[in-house]
Amino acid sequence: MTLLLTVLSSLLWWVLYSSIFALFFALIAWPVLRWAERGNVVFNRVYLACLAWNLVGMLLIVGVAAFEGHLHPPYGALLRSGLLRWTLVLDMLIGSLLLWRLIPRVDARRIRPGSACMAVAMIMAISFGVVTSLV
């Protein structure tokens, strides 16, 4: 019973943290996509794409942290890990793909892949700045 409650609690926290980060990521991506596309994009689809990206990204990063044994602070060694860097590159590719495939413009056309890459780059740049200032 304890194992079941632990797994259920972990799943709830995973979804909760993913949705919180997805909101922050969507608030960054939405203006970038509006600027890059020179038109309006649908915010709830930006949030959906960011949520899917965060759910996958958190699994990847926690998997690397568990594999390397850096689940507890300090995280400096994890940030210097080569495996984490390759995982973050994979995470950015997944994010670009999800943003490109899931976000339409108001005229129901899909955003350009370059706009999705620009939004992911802005999100990751701001995220790296925040994470490195906290560590």
C-alpha positions, 0 to 999 in steps of 0.5 A: 500500500505504501508503494502505491501511495508513493507512486501516486504521489510522485505522479501527482507532483510530476503533473503539478510541477510540469503544469507550473513550468508549462505556464511559465514557458508558455508565457515566454513562448507566446510573445516570441511566437507572436513576434516571429510569426507576425500574427497571433497564435493560440495561447491554449495550444502554446500551453498544451505544447509546453505541458507536453514538452515539460512532461517529457523533459522532466522524465528525461532530466530526472532519469539522467539525475537518477542514472548519475546519482545526483538526485540531491543537492548540490547539483553542480556536478549534474550541470557539468555532466556530458550526459545531461548536456546531450539530454538537454539537446534532445529535450530542445529538439523534442520541444521544437517538434512539439511546438511546431506540430501542436501550435496553430496560428489564428488562420489555422496554419501551423507555425514555422519550424524556425519560429518554434526553434526560436521560442525553445531557444528563448525558453532555454536561455532564460531557464539556464539563466535562472538555474545557474543563478540558483545553483 
